[in-house]
């Protein structure tokens, strides 16, 4: 895959790969990514109060 080759050539760390790759998504890939981000945001508590109900 071309993206993987670019990342390898430039020594991109794993923690930066997603943020660098997602702007190039188009069509169904962009729809999928946007949906995934929205879903993750609704699953993550937005405050410490919310976190206390999730973590004992």
Secondary structure by P-SEA (a helix, b strand, c coil): caaaaaaaaaccccccccccccccccaaaaaaaaaaaaaaaaaccccaaaaaaccc
